[in-house]
Structure formats: C-alpha cells, structure tokens
Amino acid sequence: MTCLQACRFSLALLIAGAACGGTTGRSLLAVEAAAMAKAVESVTTDELRKHAEFLADDTLEGREAGSRGGQAAASYLTKEFARQGLAAAGENRSYFQAFNNSCRNILGMIEGSDPQLKDQVIVLGAHYDHVGYGRKGNSYGPIGYIHNGADDNASGVSGL
C-alpha cells in the first residue's frame, strides 16, 4: 500500500467511524458517503510529497524537539493549519502547548457541525520532531549526521 493509499484509507475509516458514531437518523450511504468521497479525494500525492519533502529537508537539521529546525517545522505546520482552516487549540489561543521548556506540541481543531455529536471528540496525532543530528541513545544510524526523518514522522504528519 502506498503512502497516499494508506492516508486515504485512514481518512475513510475516520470519517466512517465518526459518521457511524451518532444516531442522527441520516443514512450513512446517502449523506456521509458523499462527504467521505470528497475528503478522500482531497488528499493528493503532490501535497503529501510537498509536506514530507519540506519536513525531511536538510535545512531543518533533523527537526529535533526544541531545536532551530524543530521550530522551523512548527512554524511551517502552524501556517498550514491556518491555511487549512484549523482553529488554534493550544495555550492562549495559539496552536502551541509548551512542555520541557523549549518543546511544543501543535494543536488544531475542526469543530463538528452535528448538534447531537458536538460534545464528542476525535483526536488525531503525529509527532513532527525527529532526532536531529543523531546521538548515542536516540539513533541507530551514524552519530553527528542529519537524520531527516522522512518516515519518522514527516510522512505521518504530512498525511494528517
């Protein structure tokens, strides 16, 4: 299964699960299937590749949490969240939730439109950091060289 197929499959499962979770009386096949198809088709290979290539680029120096490259990745992702219409769900109406002094989670939210399901939450997550230049204890690869993290976890963040 390709990355695009996996992302589309995961998105379809998420939407189907959310649609089946409620008892709104609407037919999944009649209403939610159209929305599911639209959402699945919105995921493109080009967009996934663009995000993964940026996040795994050498200029981000492996995106170690709290590093200059990690901060650049966070800036890129928050701009993308805003472009996609995600509301900031972090501290002080920002996209960020700080921890360990220099590290930050990025939190975005899409509010549901179904009044009966409004208080239910679905959480999706992926870590956007990686191991930076690699050191003893965090890398199986060569120590002191950029570890780009295309598969851990630039691809997962791109799909999300």
PASEBA-1860 file (N, C-alpha, C; in nm, 3 decimals):
! residues 160
1> MTCLQACR> 0.086/-0.117/0.000/0.000/0.000/0.000/0.090/0.123/0.000 ~ 0.064/0.216/-0.091/0.143/0.339/-0.096/0.104/0.432/0.018 ~ 0.185/0.533/0.040/0.155/0.632/0.144/0.021/0.700/0.117 ~ -0.003/0.736/-0.010/-0.129/0.802/-0.045/-0.247/0.709/-0.019 ~ -0.234/0.581/-0.056/-0.342/0.486/-0.031/-0.366/0.470/0.119 ~ -0.259/0.462/0.196/-0.274/0.447/0.341/-0.342/0.569/0.402 ~ -0.303/0.688/0.357/-0.366/0.810/0.409/-0.513/0.816/0.373 ~ -0.545/0.782/0.249/-0.685/0.783/0.207/-0.766/0.679/0.283
9> FSLALLIA> -0.709/0.561/0.304/-0.778/0.456/0.378/-0.803/0.500/0.521 ~ -0.701/0.557/0.585/-0.716/0.604/0.723/-0.821/0.713/0.733 ~ -0.820/0.806/0.637/-0.919/0.913/0.637/-1.059/0.857/0.618 ~ -1.073/0.760/0.530/-1.204/0.698/0.508/-1.253/0.628/0.634 ~ -1.165/0.556/0.702/-1.203/0.490/0.827/-1.244/0.590/0.934 ~ -1.169/0.698/0.945/-1.200/0.802/1.043/-1.338/0.861/1.016 ~ -1.364/0.897/0.893/-1.492/0.958/0.859/-1.606/0.859/0.878 ~ -1.585/0.735/0.838/-1.688/0.633/0.855/-1.716/0.609/1.003
17> GAACGGTT> -1.611/0.603/1.083/-1.630/0.583/1.227/-1.704/0.698/1.291 ~ -1.669/0.819/1.252/-1.739/0.936/1.307/-1.885/0.937/1.264 ~ -1.910/0.901/1.140/-2.047/0.901/1.089/-2.132/0.794/1.156 ~ -2.072/0.680/1.183/-2.148/0.570/1.244/-2.168/0.591/1.393 ~ -2.092/0.681/1.453/-2.099/0.700/1.597/-2.226/0.767/1.645 ~ -2.294/0.835/1.560/-2.414/0.908/1.601/-2.541/0.840/1.558 ~ -2.650/0.887/1.613/-2.781/0.834/1.576/-2.866/0.950/1.527 ~ -2.822/1.010/1.420/-2.891/1.128/1.370/-3.007/1.094/1.279
25> GRSLLAVE> -3.020/0.968/1.241/-3.128/0.929/1.153/-3.093/0.943/1.006 ~ -2.982/1.006/0.976/-2.941/1.020/0.837/-2.873/0.892/0.791 ~ -2.888/0.860/0.668/-2.827/0.740/0.612/-2.680/0.766/0.582 ~ -2.594/0.677/0.633/-2.452/0.688/0.603/-2.429/0.685/0.454 ~ -2.498/0.597/0.384/-2.478/0.585/0.241/-2.526/0.707/0.165 ~ -2.630/0.770/0.212/-2.687/0.883/0.138/-2.613/1.013/0.163 ~ -2.576/1.042/0.286/-2.520/1.173/0.318/-2.370/1.166/0.343 ~ -2.326/1.081/0.435/-2.187/1.078/0.475/-2.095/1.023/0.366
33> AAAMAKAV> -2.146/0.934/0.281/-2.063/0.877/0.175/-2.013/0.985/0.080 ~ -2.096/1.081/0.048/-2.054/1.190/-0.040/-1.946/1.274/0.027 ~ -1.963/1.303/0.155/-1.863/1.380/0.228/-1.733/1.301/0.239 ~ -1.745/1.170/0.261/-1.627/1.085/0.272/-1.549/1.085/0.140 ~ -1.620/1.070/0.030/-1.555/1.068/-0.100/-1.483/1.200/-0.127 ~ -1.546/1.310/-0.093/-1.486/1.442/-0.113/-1.359/1.456/-0.028 ~ -1.365/1.412/0.096/-1.249/1.421/0.185/-1.134/1.334/0.136 ~ -1.165/1.211/0.095/-1.063/1.119/0.048/-0.996/1.174/-0.078
41> ESVTTDEL> -1.074/1.228/-0.168/-1.020/1.283/-0.292/-0.937/1.409/-0.270 ~ -0.957/1.475/-0.157/-0.882/1.598/-0.130/-0.736/1.570/-0.095 ~ -0.703/1.445/-0.064/-0.565/1.407/-0.032/-0.494/1.375/-0.162 ~ -0.392/1.453/-0.196/-0.320/1.431/-0.322/-0.176/1.391/-0.297 ~ -0.123/1.315/-0.389/0.017/1.273/-0.381/0.109/1.394/-0.379 ~ 0.079/1.492/-0.463/0.165/1.611/-0.470/0.171/1.686/-0.338 ~ 0.056/1.700/-0.273/0.054/1.772/-0.146/0.127/1.692/-0.037 ~ 0.104/1.561/-0.031/0.175/1.479/0.067/0.326/1.488/0.045
49> RKHAEFLA> 0.367/1.479/-0.080/0.509/1.486/-0.113/0.567/1.622/-0.074 ~ 0.494/1.730/-0.103/0.543/1.865/-0.071/0.570/1.878/0.078 ~ 0.477/1.833/0.161/0.495/1.844/0.306/0.608/1.755/0.356 ~ 0.612/1.630/0.310/0.717/1.538/0.355/0.855/1.587/0.312 ~ 0.866/1.638/0.190/0.995/1.687/0.143/1.041/1.808/0.224 ~ 0.950/1.897/0.258/0.989/2.011/0.340/1.036/1.964/0.478 ~ 0.956/1.880/0.542/0.988/1.838/0.679/1.115/1.753/0.686 ~ 1.148/1.682/0.579/1.267/1.596/0.579/1.388/1.664/0.515
57> DDTLEGRE> 1.377/1.790/0.480/1.487/1.861/0.415/1.603/1.884/0.513 ~ 1.723/1.882/0.460/1.843/1.904/0.543/1.841/2.038/0.616 ~ 1.774/2.139/0.560/1.774/2.270/0.625/1.708/2.267/0.763 ~ 1.624/2.166/0.789/1.561/2.153/0.921/1.647/2.072/1.018 ~ 1.762/2.026/0.972/1.861/1.959/1.057/1.802/1.847/1.142 ~ 1.708/1.774/1.087/1.651/1.658/1.155/1.538/1.688/1.252 ~ 1.496/1.815/1.264/1.378/1.855/1.343/1.382/1.810/1.489 ~ 1.497/1.809/1.551/1.500/1.770/1.693/1.413/1.865/1.774
65> AGSRGGQA> 1.338/1.811/1.869/1.247/1.891/1.951/1.323/2.005/2.018 ~ 1.270/2.126/2.005/1.329/2.244/2.066/1.442/2.308/1.987 ~ 1.487/2.242/1.881/1.598/2.296/1.802/1.548/2.400/1.702 ~ 1.642/2.466/1.636/1.610/2.563/1.531/1.527/2.496/1.421 ~ 1.567/2.376/1.380/1.492/2.303/1.277/1.354/2.261/1.324 ~ 1.344/2.222/1.451/1.213/2.187/1.507/1.120/2.307/1.511 ~ 1.176/2.423/1.543/1.096/2.545/1.546/1.052/2.585/1.405 ~ 1.140/2.566/1.306/1.103/2.596/1.167/0.991/2.502/1.120
73> AASYLTKE> 1.000/2.375/1.159/0.893/2.280/1.124/0.762/2.322/1.188 ~ 0.767/2.364/1.313/0.645/2.408/1.383/0.584/2.530/1.314 ~ 0.667/2.622/1.273/0.617/2.741/1.203/0.549/2.702/1.072 ~ 0.612/2.614/0.997/0.555/2.565/0.871/0.419/2.500/0.896 ~ 0.413/2.414/0.997/0.290/2.340/1.025/0.177/2.431/1.073 ~ 0.208/2.529/1.155/0.101/2.618/1.202/0.047/2.703/1.087 ~ 0.133/2.743/0.996/0.086/2.815/0.877/-0.005/2.725/0.793 ~ 0.032/2.599/0.783/-0.051/2.504/0.707/-0.184/2.480/0.778
81> FARQGLAA> -0.182/2.469/0.910/-0.307/2.454/0.987/-0.399/2.572/0.958 ~ -0.344/2.692/0.963/-0.425/2.812/0.938/-0.479/2.811/0.794 ~ -0.394/2.774/0.699/-0.436/2.769/0.558/-0.550/2.670/0.538 ~ -0.546/2.560/0.613/-0.648/2.456/0.602/-0.773/2.489/0.683 ~ -0.770/2.597/0.760/-0.887/2.639/0.836/-0.901/2.577/0.973 ~ -0.793/2.518/1.027/-0.800/2.462/1.162/-0.791/2.575/1.264 ~ -0.877/2.571/1.362/-0.873/2.669/1.470/-0.758/2.635/1.564 ~ -0.695/2.737/1.619/-0.589/2.716/1.718/-0.652/2.657/1.844
89> AGENRSYF> -0.591/2.550/1.896/-0.647/2.483/2.014/-0.544/2.472/2.126 ~ -0.439/2.551/2.119/-0.334/2.547/2.219/-0.353/2.654/2.325 ~ -0.245/2.683/2.394/-0.247/2.780/2.503/-0.263/2.923/2.449 ~ -0.336/3.004/2.522/-0.352/3.146/2.488/-0.397/3.168/2.343 ~ -0.489/3.083/2.299/-0.546/3.093/2.163/-0.440/3.079/2.053 ~ -0.336/3.005/2.083/-0.232/2.978/1.984/-0.244/2.832/1.941 ~ -0.158/2.790/1.851/-0.153/2.649/1.811/-0.061/2.569/1.904 ~ 0.004/2.633/1.999/0.109/2.567/2.076/0.070/2.530/2.218
97> QAFNNSCR> 0.126/2.417/2.263/0.118/2.372/2.401/0.263/2.343/2.442 ~ 0.318/2.426/2.527/0.459/2.414/2.564/0.481/2.302/2.666 ~ 0.598/2.239/2.657/0.642/2.142/2.758/0.794/2.136/2.755 ~ 0.854/2.093/2.864/1.000/2.080/2.875/1.075/2.205/2.830 ~ 1.034/2.321/2.872/1.099/2.450/2.844/1.099/2.490/2.696 ~ 1.165/2.414/2.609/1.181/2.459/2.470/1.101/2.376/2.369 ~ 1.020/2.283/2.416/0.946/2.195/2.325/0.798/2.235/2.321 ~ 0.734/2.209/2.207/0.594/2.247/2.193/0.517/2.144/2.111
105> NILGMIEG> 0.398/2.111/2.157/0.302/2.039/2.075/0.229/2.142/1.991 ~ 0.174/2.097/1.878/0.093/2.183/1.793/-0.048/2.126/1.795 ~ -0.146/2.211/1.828/-0.284/2.166/1.843/-0.376/2.248/1.753 ~ -0.452/2.178/1.670/-0.552/2.242/1.586/-0.685/2.172/1.604 ~ -0.793/2.239/1.568/-0.925/2.181/1.591/-1.019/2.216/1.475 ~ -1.099/2.118/1.439/-1.210/2.139/1.347/-1.336/2.106/1.426 ~ -1.418/2.205/1.447/-1.540/2.184/1.525/-1.644/2.114/1.439 ~ -1.711/2.016/1.499/-1.815/1.943/1.428/-1.940/2.027/1.409
113> SDPQLKDQ> -2.021/1.988/1.313/-2.142/2.065/1.283/-2.269/1.996/1.329 ~ -2.260/1.870/1.370/-2.378/1.795/1.413/-2.409/1.829/1.559 ~ -2.525/1.890/1.587/-2.556/1.930/1.725/-2.560/1.812/1.823 ~ -2.599/1.694/1.776/-2.607/1.578/1.865/-2.469/1.523/1.899 ~ -2.371/1.549/1.815/-2.236/1.496/1.838/-2.137/1.604/1.879 ~ -2.184/1.725/1.901/-2.098/1.841/1.924/-2.001/1.823/2.041 ~ -2.039/1.748/2.143/-1.953/1.730/2.260/-1.860/1.610/2.248 ~ -1.867/1.537/2.138/-1.777/1.424/2.118/-1.650/1.473/2.049
121> VIVLGAHY> -1.540/1.407/2.078/-1.410/1.450/2.027/-1.340/1.332/1.960 ~ -1.277/1.358/1.849/-1.189/1.262/1.783/-1.051/1.325/1.781 ~ -0.952/1.255/1.834/-0.817/1.309/1.839/-0.730/1.234/1.739 ~ -0.661/1.309/1.656/-0.563/1.255/1.562/-0.429/1.314/1.600 ~ -0.324/1.235/1.592/-0.195/1.289/1.632/-0.080/1.230/1.553 ~ 0.027/1.306/1.547/0.153/1.262/1.487/0.262/1.352/1.544 ~ 0.379/1.296/1.570/0.487/1.381/1.621/0.565/1.438/1.503 ~ 0.596/1.567/1.511/0.664/1.632/1.400/0.814/1.644/1.422
129> DHVGYGRK> 0.862/1.604/1.538/1.005/1.610/1.565/1.073/1.481/1.521 ~ 1.206/1.485/1.515/1.286/1.365/1.488/1.412/1.375/1.574 ~ 1.520/1.310/1.537/1.636/1.300/1.626/1.749/1.398/1.593 ~ 1.723/1.493/1.507/1.826/1.593/1.476/1.947/1.532/1.408 ~ 2.063/1.556/1.469/2.188/1.502/1.414/2.218/1.361/1.464 ~ 2.136/1.309/1.548/2.158/1.175/1.600/2.271/1.171/1.702 ~ 2.242/1.111/1.814/2.343/1.091/1.918/2.325/0.951/1.975 ~ 2.421/0.911/2.050/2.413/0.782/2.116/2.288/0.781/2.203
137> GNSYGPIG> 2.207/0.683/2.188/2.085/0.673/2.267/1.958/0.710/2.192 ~ 1.970/0.787/2.082/1.848/0.819/2.007/1.858/0.782/1.860 ~ 1.967/0.717/1.821/1.985/0.687/1.679/2.051/0.552/1.658 ~ 2.003/0.480/1.558/2.069/0.357/1.514/2.163/0.386/1.398 ~ 2.155/0.508/1.345/2.236/0.548/1.230/2.365/0.613/1.275 ~ 2.433/0.675/1.180/2.560/0.740/1.213/2.540/0.860/1.305 ~ 2.623/0.873/1.403/2.614/0.981/1.502/2.671/1.110/1.441 ~ 2.602/1.222/1.466/2.653/1.351/1.421/2.612/1.392/1.280
145> YIHNGADD> 2.533/1.311/1.214/2.484/1.344/1.079/2.334/1.370/1.086 ~ 2.286/1.454/0.995/2.143/1.486/0.993/2.062/1.358/0.971 ~ 1.964/1.338/1.056/1.868/1.229/1.042/1.737/1.295/0.999 ~ 1.704/1.283/0.872/1.594/1.360/0.814/1.456/1.320/0.862 ~ 1.435/1.195/0.895/1.306/1.153/0.950/1.191/1.158/0.852 ~ 1.216/1.120/0.727/1.106/1.120/0.628/0.998/1.022/0.669 ~ 1.038/0.905/0.721/0.940/0.805/0.761/0.902/0.819/0.908 ~ 0.982/0.889/0.985/0.957/0.906/1.129/0.973/1.053/1.165
153> NASGVSGL> 0.879/1.132/1.152/0.742/1.105/1.117/0.693/1.209/1.018 ~ 0.779/1.253/0.927/0.737/1.351/0.826/0.622/1.297/0.742 ~ 0.625/1.168/0.709/0.517/1.112/0.627/0.385/1.109/0.704 ~ 0.389/1.076/0.833/0.267/1.074/0.913/0.208/1.212/0.933 ~ 0.294/1.310/0.958/0.248/1.448/0.974/0.190/1.499/0.843 ~ 0.254/1.465/0.732/0.204/1.508/0.601/0.065/1.453/0.574 ~ 0.043/1.327/0.608/-0.088/1.266/0.589/-0.195/1.326/0.678 ~ -0.155/1.361/0.797/-0.250/1.421/0.891/-0.287/1.560/0.845
END
